[in-house]
Amino acid sequence: MGVITGTHRTIDRIERRSSRDFAIATTDVSARMICALSFARRALSNAHATTWANVARRARAYAKPSARGIAPSPSALGARAGAMRIIPSHAGVIADPFGHALDVAPSFVECVTSTKGMTYAWRRATDKLKDAHALSTCAKHIKGFSLEGFKLEAQQMFRAINAGVANGVSGKTLGNEVRHATTDATQTDLKRERRSRELGGWTRIDWALESMDAVSVVRGRLIMASVTETVGFAQLTTRFRSKQRFAAYDASGRLVAGDPNATIDVVDHWVFEHGLNIPNSRWRLAGRLRSPTSAESASVKG
């Protein structure tokens, strides 16, 4: 900008000198020189104005928030979306619930000759493959996993959850031990059952586990987002055969359900869930399957 200003000053001095000499010098050369100087002055003025306009326009463009300076590019948005993932704490569903009421094997002849028998044989074979795959995945992605160790932990959780539910028959919240060993969906079911018992007049429950006869894993399933995904959940359906005592009392101490002196054989099917490649995961109760009644079992066998 200093060069343009100095040029203007030089032209002004020349124009003033030319104006004084114009009266004396009347030749065509002087006239043409003055015209050329005037034209040069106008050209520089226009260039000066154009230069300042360009500078102002660039300044406004720089100060104005633009999508390039403020908003992230589509590639950045894609990278950010890929890096930030929301992983649930539990699956929320039971994958392929174990149908123990229908677990009645047909004869060998039926498996070979009838459509029902062949379908059953195919389902049993695929179930075994799925069970083996689930157990191998647990051994690979769950630190220190073993089938016998899981059975022991499941038995301890079975006792602790049942005792916590019996002791917490009243109140608005579940005990810490029960909440630690159950998923959110299971906690909702337990609260609903407790509310039903309160409406039925139950104020106290006496429960005892006399013996645990057998603990067996009858089904293993995986819940994954895709075939290539390594983050998901493993669910192991566990069968408990035990002897229990149960009695419920109302506010006046009257027996309203069960028998404190009777020991009954009980078969429970609980689904335990563990996260795969999810931080701070542990085995928790994800669901309890309904046991078949004697009439249902008889209808299936018939």
BAKOLBA-131957 format. One record per residue (C-alpha): residue in one letter; x, y, z. Coordinates in steps of 0.05 Angstrom, whole numbers, plus 5000, padded with zeros to 4 digits. Example, Ala and Ser with C-alpha at 12.3 -4.5 7.8 and 13.67 -1.06 7.14 Angstrom:
<recs>
a524649105156/s527349795143/
</recs>
This chain:
<recs>
m500050005000/g506050485011/v508050414938/i501250634913/t501051234960/g508051464939/t506051394866/h499951844877/r504352384909/t509252364850/i503552444800/d500653024840/r507253404836/i507853274762/e500653494750/r501754154788/r508154294751/s504854124686/s499054584700/r503755184713/d507455044650/f501254914609/a500155644594/i507355694567/a508055014536/t502654934485/t505754394444/d502053744431/v507353354468/s505853714534/a498453624525/r499252894512/m503752824573/i498553144618/c493052704591/a497352094602/l498852294674/s491452414688/f489751734659/a495051414702/r492351754764/r485351494750/a487950794737/l491850784803/s485851054840/n481650484813/a487049984830/h487550274900/a479950214910/t479849514881/t485549294927/w482049544990/a475549214968/n479148554959/v482348625028/a475748785061/r472248205026/r477647725049/a477247995120/r469747895122/a470547195094/y475747025147/a471547295204/k465146955181/p464146255212/s464645755156/a462945015152/r470244865140/g472545225204/i466845045251/a463144425229/p466943765223/s467743465154/p463742845135/s469942415141/a471142675212/l463842535229/g464541825204/a470941715243/r467842005306/a461641575299/g465940955289/a470241105349/m464441255397/r460140645410/i454740545462/i455039845491/p449039615533/s450239305601/h445738705585/a442538385524/g435338505547/v432737865515/i433537115524/a436636805462/d433036165441/p429735995509/f430635275530/g424234885516/h424934375570/a417434215567/l418433965495/d425033615508/v422132915498/a426132485450/p422232085398/s424131375383/f429531185334/v424430955283/e420731615287/c427231995277/v428531605213/t421531545184/s417332145207/t418132875192/k417133045265/g422632565286/m427632815234/t426233535253/y427433365326/a434033015309/w436433605267/r434634095322/r438233685374/a444533645331/t444734395316/d443334545390/k449334135410/l453734525361/k451135185387/d452334975459/a459534765443/h460835425406/a458135835464/l462335465515/s468635535473/t467336275464/c466536355539/a473135995550/k476536455500/h473737135521/i472137055595/k478237035639/g478836415682/f472436095655/s471335355666/l464834965665/e465734695735/g467635375762/f461435675730/k456935145761/l459735305829/e458736055820/a451635945793/q449835525854/q452336075900/m448236595862/f442136145864/r442436105940/a444036845949/i438537105903/n433136665932/a435136846003/g435337585986/v428437565954/a425537196014/n428637686064/g426638296024/v419238146019/s417638866036/g420839526018/k421839945956/t428739705935/l432239035928/g438338855969/n445239025945/e447038295935/v440938165893/r441938785850/h449238605840/a447437895815/t441638075769/t440438485706/d435839075702/a430338665669/t430738135723/q430438665778/t424038935747/d420938235748/l423038135821/k419938795842/r413538625805/e413137945841/r414438275908/r408838765895/s404138195880/r406037845945/e404838475984/l397938545953/g396637825972/g398037976045/w404937656049/t409238006100/r414337466116/i417436886078/d421436316107/w425635976053/a431235476060/l435435076011/e435934386042/s440434085989/m442734185918/d442133525881/a444833715813/v447134325773/s447734255698/v448334725638/v443034535588/r443835085537/g449035585514/r447636155467/l451136785441/i448137455425/m452637835376/a451338435331/s454338065271/v458237445253/t464837825254/e463238215318/t467138045381/v463038465429/g456638135454/f453637695508/a453936965527/q447936635560/l448135965596/t441635645617/t442835255681/r438334725711/f437934675788/r435134045820/s434334185894/k430334055957/q427334675988/r422734896044/f418035476036/a412735826079/a409436516074/y405836886130/d401437496135/a401838086184/s398437686239/g403337106232/r398336646198/l400836156146/v398236366078/a402535936031/g407235346034/d408934876091/p414735006138/n415434266154/a415133996083/t421133906038/i419533935965/d423433755902/v424234355857/v427134415787/d429135115765/h431935365699/w435736015705/v439236395649/f445836715668/e449037245624/h456137505617/g458738055571/l464137885520/n469738385512/i465738875554/p469339215613/n467139035684/s462638455662/r460537895708/w455637325710/r448637575726/l441637275726/a438237485661/g431837085667/r428136505699/l424536025654/r417735755673/s417835025692/p412734585657/t406834335696/s405233595702/a399333675654/e403933995601/s409033455608/a403732915603/s400833235540/v407733255507/k409232535524/g402432315498/
</recs>
